[in-house]
Amino acid sequence: MDQFNLDMKLAFCYFKEMQREEGNRIFEAAFKKMDQTEPSKKRAGGLFEIAELYRQNGLESRAMFLYSSVARMFCDSKQEVSASNVAVINKCLNGMMQNDEQLKDGTPGKEKNIEIFRGILQKISELKDKHPNMPEAISLGFYYLARCYSQRSDGKKSSHYNKRAVQVMQSAHPDSYKKFYMVGYCMHNLAANQEKIGLHHEAMQYFQKAIEYLEV
């Protein structure tokens, strides 16, 4: 446990005690100090656990900042990306989705959260050639983002990001992308979005693809 993680836990205690001013001071000072050091992938794993702590205790805005900071560490680090690094990125993207789902519609910061999510995905996409598992992580991120828009009843953006998820896998695995489970899920979601707006013929085509991919 390093000084940064200890500061994050101390700030968390102040937030839970409703002493937000002091919690914010410690939180922001810790990040300012961390920005002056080389990004550490070892630290990133611990920071993810802190993000989970914040999210699970209803501190969603701070949690989103923490998740995005973990992702940026991997993007900014000069070190090679490993399979374990990709696994942490996957966990962060899932955490960002869950964090967004926790926030009720109209909650201050909910739309800011999804802006952060989009920005992080754009940055992570730059790592697509850094590890064989990265395209799947990026695709999964777009699938999670599509789910966030679906919860907002925004079928257009949900469909857009479901398609992006499929395109990433098609590009990375042109001969085998159909076997990845998330591609089938995306096809199902695209079908559901078309069905909701009465485009049953288009929905039927996507449902047929979802069934086809399930059988691959």
N, C-alpha and C positions, 0 to 999 in steps of 0.2 A: 504494500500500500504506500503510494508516494504522497507528497505534500498536496498535490493538486486534488487527488481523490479525497483526501481528508478535508480539504477546504470545501469540496462539493457536498460532503456529508454534513459538515458544520452548517453550511448555508441552508441545506435541507431542513435541519433542526430549527433554524430561525424561521423559515417559511411556515413550518408546522405550528410553531408557537405564535404565529401571526405577527412576527416582527419582520415584516417584509423589507423595510428600509435597510436593516443590517444584513439580512439575507442577500439582498441585491448587491450590497457593497462587497461582501465576501465573494459572491459568485462572479461578479464582473472583474474584481481584482485578480482572481485566480486565472481567469481566461486571458486577461491582459498579460500576466506573467508567462502563461503558457505560450502565447503567440510569439514570444521572443526566443523560443527554443525550437529545435528540429522536431518535426512531427514524429511521434513514436507509435509504432503499431502495437507494441506491448501495452502502452498506455491506452490505446484505443479500446482494447478489450475490457479494461476496467471501467473506462468511461461509458461503454455501452451498458454495463451493469448499473451504473449510477443513473443513466437515462431511464432504465426500466424502473428503478426505485422512484424517480420523480413521477413517471407516468402512472404507475400503480397507486400513487397517493394523490392523484388529481392535480398535479402541477404540470399540466399539459404543455403550456407555452415554453417553460424551461426545458421540459423533456424534448420537445421538438428541436430546440436549439442544440441540445446535447447530442441527439441522434445525428443531426446534420454536421456537427463538429467531428464526430467519429468518421463519417463518410469523407469529409474533407481531408482528414488525416491520411487516409489511404490514397486519395487523389494527389495530395501534395508531397507525399513521401518519395524520396529518391530510391527507396528499397524496392526489391522485386515483390510482386503480388503473389501470395501463396494461396493454397486451397483453404487454409484456415482463415486467411484474410477475407476471402470471398464469402465464407460462411458468416463472418461477423457483419459484412456488408448486407447479406441477406437478412440477418436478424434485425439490423437497423431499419431496413426498408419495411419489414413487417411491423416493427415497432412504430414507425411513422404512420403506417396505415391504421393501426390500432389506436394510436394517439388521436388521429383525426376522427375516428369513429366514436371515441369517448366524448368528444365535444358536441354538445347539442347545437342544433341549427340556431343561428343568431348569436352564439357565444362570441364575445370579442376575441379576435385572434384566429378564429376558425379559417377564414379565408387567407389570412397570412400564412397559416400552416401549410395550406395546399400550394401556395406560391413557393414556399421553401422546398416542399417535396419536389415540385417540378424542376427547380433550380439544381437540386442535388442530383436528380436523375440525369439531367443534362451533363453535369460534371462527371458523374460516374460513367456515362456513356463513352467518355474519352479513354477509359481503361479497357475497352472491349477486346483489344488485342494483347493485353498484359497477362492473361491466364485463360486456359481453355474453358474454365467454368464461368468466366465473366459474362459472356452473352446471355447465359441462362439467368444470371443474377439481374442483369439489366432488363431482360424480358419480364421477369417476375416483378420488378419494380414498376414497369408500365402497367402490368396487370393489377397491382395493388392501387396504383393511381386511378385506373379506370374504375375500380371498385369504390373509391372515394367519391368520384363524380356520379356514379350510379346511386349512391346514398343521397346525393343532392338532387336526384331525379333529373340529372343533366345527361340525357341519353346520347346527345351529339358528341360531347367530350368523352363520355364513357366509351362509345364506339371507336372514337379516334385513338384512344390509348390502348384499347384491346387490339386494334389493328397494328399499332406500333409494336406491341408485344409479339405478335405473330411475325411481323416483318423482321425483327431482330433475329428470331430463331431461323427463319427462312434463309437469311443472309449467312448466318453462322453454320447452319447445318442443312444445306439445300436438299440433300438426299434422305435426311432422316428426321426433319423437324416435326413431322406428324406424330412421331412416337412420344414427344414430350407432353406430359399431362396438361401443362398449362395452356398449350395451344388448343387442345380440345375444350378446356374451360372458356377460353377466349371466344371460340366459335359459338359455344352455347350462349355466352353473354351477348354477343353480337346478334344472335337470333332473337333473344329475349327483348333486346332494345328495338329491333324492327317490329316485333309482334306488338309491343306496347303502342306503337304509333300506327298500327293497322296495315303495315306492309307485310302481309302474310306470305306472299310469294318469296320475297327476299328472306324472311324468317325461315321458311321451309328449306331454302338452299343452305343456310348456315347450320340449321339443325341436322341436315343430312351430312354436312361435313363433320360436325361434332360426333355423329355416330360412326362415320367412316374412320376418323382418327382414333376413336375409342377401340376400334377393332384392329388397329395396326400392331 
